[in-house]
Amino acid sequence: MALCEDMDMTRQAVTQHLQLLEEANLVAIVWQRREKLHYLNPVPLHQIYERWIEKFERSRLGALRDLKKKLEGDEDEKARLRVRDLHRDDAGKGVAVRDD
């Protein structure tokens, strides 16, 4: 069994683990003559990700997005700053002050 070569486990232990993964539908089995090939089944893994992992990542990704906006300057914030930089001339008209 090729899977056992790099494992610090007996062939029987690897077989038992693979059997559990098969029962949980986490690996797909393909028979080629007398050889049994094991492939990861991405569908239940993706469902686990969506159900459990994604919701915890959402807040972290939101925090990173907010930090990026703050560091790079949010477009709405830039617009507010431009309006704040308007000054009145002697006639009372708004005149923008350039940052140069």
Contact map, one row per residue, 1 for C-alpha under 8 A:
1111100000100000000000000000000000000000000000000000000000000000000000000000000000000000000000000000
1111100000000000000000000000000000000000000000000000000000000000000000000000000000000000000000000000
1111111000000100000000000000000000000000000000000000000000000000000000000000000000000000000000000000
1111111111100100000000000000000000000000000000000000000000000000000000000000000000000000000000000000
1111111000000000000000000000000000000000000000000000000000000000000000000000000000000000000000000000
0011111100000000000000000000000000000000000000000000000000000000000000000000000000000000000000000000
0011111111000000000000000000000000000000000000000000000000000000000000000000000000000000000000000000
0001011111000000000000000000000000000000000000000000000000000000000000000000000000000000000000000000
0001001111101100000000000000000000000000000000000000000000000000000000000000000000000000000000000000
0001001111111100000000000000000000000000000000000000000000000000000000000000000000000000000000000000
1001000011111110000000000000000000000000000000000000000000000000000000000000000000000000000000000000
0000000001111111000000000000000000000000000000000000000000000000000000000000000000000000000000000000
0000000011111111100000000000000000000000000000000000000000000000000000000000000000000000000000000000
0011000011111111110000000000000000000000000000000000000000000000000000000000000000000000000000000000
0000000000111111111000000000000000000000000000000000000000000000000000000000000000000000000000000000
0000000000011111111100000000000000000000000000000000000000000000000000000000000000000000000000000000
0000000000001111111110000000000000000000000000000000000000000000000000000000000000000000000000000000
0000000000000111111111000010000000000000000000000000000000000000000000000000000000000000000000000000
0000000000000011111111100000000000000000000000000000000000000000000000000000000000000000000000000000
0000000000000001111111110000000000000000000000000000000000000000000000000000000000000000000000000000
0000000000000000111111111110000000000000000000000000000000000000000000000000000000000000000000000000
0000000000000000011111111111100000000000000000000000000000000000000000000000000000000000000000000000
0000000000000000001111111100000000000000000000000000000000000000000000000000000000000000000000000000
0000000000000000000111111110000000000000000000000000000000000000000000000000000000000000000000000000
0000000000000000000011111111000000000000100100000000000000000000000000000000000000000000000000000000
0000000000000000000011111111000000000001110110000000000000000000000000000000000000000000000000000000
0000000000000000010011011111100000000111100000000000000000000000000000000000000000000000000000000000
0000000000000000000001001111110000000111100000000000000000000000000000000000000000000000000000000000
0000000000000000000001000011111000011110000000000000000000000000000000000000000000000000000000000000
0000000000000000000000000001111100011110000000000000000000000000000000000000000000000000000000000000
0000000000000000000000000000111111111000000000000000000000000000000000000000000000000000000000000000
0000000000000000000000000000011111111000000000000000000000000000000000000000000000000000000000000000
0000000000000000000000000000001111100000000000000000000000000000000000000000000000000000000000000000
0000000000000000000000000000001111110000000000000000000000000000000000000000000000000000000000000000
0000000000000000000000000000001111111000000000000000000000000000000000000000000000000000000000000000
0000000000000000000000000000111101111100000000000000000000000000000000000000000000000000000000000000
0000000000000000000000000000111100111110000000000000000000000000000000000000000000000000000000000000
0000000000000000000000000011110000011111000000000000000000000000000000000000000000000000000000000000
0000000000000000000000000011110000001111100000000000000000000000000000000000000000000000000000000000
0000000000000000000000000111000000000111110000000000000000000000000000000000000000000000000000000000
0000000000000000000000001111000000000011111110000000000000000000000000000000000000000000000000000000
0000000000000000000000000100000000000001111111000000000000000000000000000000000000000000000000000000
0000000000000000000000000000000000000000111111100000000000000000000000000000000000000000000000000000
0000000000000000000000001100000000000000111111110000000000000000000000000000000000000000000000000000
0000000000000000000000000100000000000000111111111000000000000000000000000000000000000000000000000000
0000000000000000000000000000000000000000011111111100000000000000000000000000000000000000000000000000
0000000000000000000000000000000000000000001111111110000000000000000000000000000000000000000000000000
0000000000000000000000000000000000000000000111111111100000000000000000000000000000000000000000000000
0000000000000000000000000000000000000000000011111111110000000000000000000000000000000000000000000000
0000000000000000000000000000000000000000000001111111111000000000000000000000000000000000000000000000
0000000000000000000000000000000000000000000000111111111000000000000000000000000000000000000000000000
0000000000000000000000000000000000000000000000011111111100000000000000000000000000000000000000000000
0000000000000000000000000000000000000000000000011111111110000000000000000000000000000000000000000000
0000000000000000000000000000000000000000000000001111111111000000000000000000000000000000000000000000
0000000000000000000000000000000000000000000000000111111111100000000000000000000000000000000000000000
0000000000000000000000000000000000000000000000000001111111110000000000000000000000000000000000000000
0000000000000000000000000000000000000000000000000000111111111000000000000000000000000000000000000000
0000000000000000000000000000000000000000000000000000011111111100000000000000000000000000000000000000
0000000000000000000000000000000000000000000000000000001111111110000000000000000000000000000000000000
0000000000000000000000000000000000000000000000000000000111111111000000000000000000000000000000000000
0000000000000000000000000000000000000000000000000000000011111111100000000000000000000000000000000000
0000000000000000000000000000000000000000000000000000000001111111110000000000000000000000000000000000
0000000000000000000000000000000000000000000000000000000000111111111000000000000000000000000000000000
0000000000000000000000000000000000000000000000000000000000011111111100000000000000000000000000000000
0000000000000000000000000000000000000000000000000000000000001111111110000000000000000000000000000000
0000000000000000000000000000000000000000000000000000000000000111111111000000000000000000000000000000
0000000000000000000000000000000000000000000000000000000000000011111111100000000000000000000000000000
0000000000000000000000000000000000000000000000000000000000000001111111111000000000000000000000000000
0000000000000000000000000000000000000000000000000000000000000000111111111100000000000000000000000000
0000000000000000000000000000000000000000000000000000000000000000011111111100000000000000000000000000
0000000000000000000000000000000000000000000000000000000000000000001111111000000000000000000000000000
0000000000000000000000000000000000000000000000000000000000000000000111111100000000000000000000000000
0000000000000000000000000000000000000000000000000000000000000000000111111110110000000000000000000000
0000000000000000000000000000000000000000000000000000000000000000000011011111110000000000000000000000
0000000000000000000000000000000000000000000000000000000000000000000000001111111000000000000000000000
0000000000000000000000000000000000000000000000000000000000000000000000000111111100000000000000000000
0000000000000000000000000000000000000000000000000000000000000000000000001111111110000000000000000000
0000000000000000000000000000000000000000000000000000000000000000000000001111111111000000000000000000
0000000000000000000000000000000000000000000000000000000000000000000000000011111111100000000000000000
0000000000000000000000000000000000000000000000000000000000000000000000000001111111110000000000000000
0000000000000000000000000000000000000000000000000000000000000000000000000000111111111000000000000000
0000000000000000000000000000000000000000000000000000000000000000000000000000011111111100000000010000
0000000000000000000000000000000000000000000000000000000000000000000000000000001111111100000000000000
0000000000000000000000000000000000000000000000000000000000000000000000000000000111111100000000000000
0000000000000000000000000000000000000000000000000000000000000000000000000000000011111110000000011000
0000000000000000000000000000000000000000000000000000000000000000000000000000000001111111000001111000
0000000000000000000000000000000000000000000000000000000000000000000000000000000000001111100001111000
0000000000000000000000000000000000000000000000000000000000000000000000000000000000000111111111100000
0000000000000000000000000000000000000000000000000000000000000000000000000000000000000011111111100000
0000000000000000000000000000000000000000000000000000000000000000000000000000000000000001111110000000
0000000000000000000000000000000000000000000000000000000000000000000000000000000000000001111110000000
0000000000000000000000000000000000000000000000000000000000000000000000000000000000000001111111000000
0000000000000000000000000000000000000000000000000000000000000000000000000000000000000001111111100000
0000000000000000000000000000000000000000000000000000000000000000000000000000000000000111100111110000
0000000000000000000000000000000000000000000000000000000000000000000000000000000000000111100011111000
0000000000000000000000000000000000000000000000000000000000000000000000000000000001001110000001111100
0000000000000000000000000000000000000000000000000000000000000000000000000000000000001110000000111110
0000000000000000000000000000000000000000000000000000000000000000000000000000000000000000000000011111
0000000000000000000000000000000000000000000000000000000000000000000000000000000000000000000000001111
0000000000000000000000000000000000000000000000000000000000000000000000000000000000000000000000000111
